[in-house]
Amino acid sequence: MDIGAPELILILVIVVILFGGGRVAKLGSELGQGLREFRKGLAGTEEETRPTATQPTETTTKS
């Protein structure tokens, strides 16, 4: 039993009808953000070893 393009389009249309376009778009963006965080976590050791630019420290004085 193969799922082709017409079946996938039908499933997508049913999902949009049930949940609405805004909710489906929000779900897609959250899924993409989750995948980015996951990939960032996998490559976390690489990022930790990279030197970062030094940022000037802010000194605040309270009056």
C-alpha positions as CSV (number, residue, x, y, z in Angstrom):
1,M,0.0,0.0,0.0
2,D,1.8,3.1,-1.3
3,I,0.8,6.6,-0.3
4,G,1.1,8.9,-3.3
5,A,0.7,12.6,-3.9
6,P,-3.1,12.6,-4.2
7,E,-3.4,10.9,-0.8
8,L,-1.0,13.3,0.9
9,I,-2.9,16.3,-0.6
10,L,-6.2,14.8,0.7
11,I,-4.7,14.3,4.2
12,L,-3.4,17.9,4.2
13,V,-6.8,19.3,3.2
14,I,-8.5,17.4,5.9
15,V,-6.0,18.6,8.5
16,V,-6.4,22.2,7.4
17,I,-10.2,21.9,7.6
18,L,-10.1,20.3,11.1
19,F,-7.5,22.6,12.7
20,G,-7.6,25.7,10.6
21,G,-4.7,27.3,8.6
22,G,-3.4,29.4,11.4
23,R,-3.0,26.5,13.8
24,V,-1.3,24.4,11.2
25,A,1.1,27.2,10.4
26,K,1.9,27.7,14.0
27,L,2.4,23.9,14.5
28,G,4.8,23.9,11.5
29,S,6.9,26.8,12.8
30,E,7.1,25.2,16.3
31,L,8.2,21.9,14.7
32,G,10.9,23.7,12.7
33,Q,12.1,25.5,15.8
34,G,12.2,22.2,17.7
35,L,14.3,20.7,14.9
36,R,16.7,23.6,15.0
37,E,17.1,23.3,18.8
38,F,17.7,19.6,18.4
39,R,20.4,20.1,15.8
40,K,21.9,22.8,17.9
41,G,22.0,20.4,20.8
42,L,23.7,17.8,18.8
43,A,26.3,20.2,17.6
44,G,26.6,21.8,21.0
45,T,30.1,20.5,21.7
46,E,31.4,22.2,18.5
47,E,29.8,25.5,19.4
48,E,31.2,25.4,23.0
49,T,34.8,25.0,21.7
50,R,34.5,27.8,19.2
51,P,36.0,31.1,20.4
52,T,33.4,33.9,20.8
53,A,34.0,37.6,20.3
54,T,34.6,39.4,23.5
55,Q,31.8,41.7,24.4
56,P,32.4,44.8,26.5
57,T,31.0,44.5,30.0
58,E,28.5,47.1,31.0
59,T,29.0,48.7,34.4
60,T,26.0,50.3,36.0
61,T,26.2,52.5,39.0
62,K,23.2,52.9,41.2
63,S,22.5,56.3,42.5
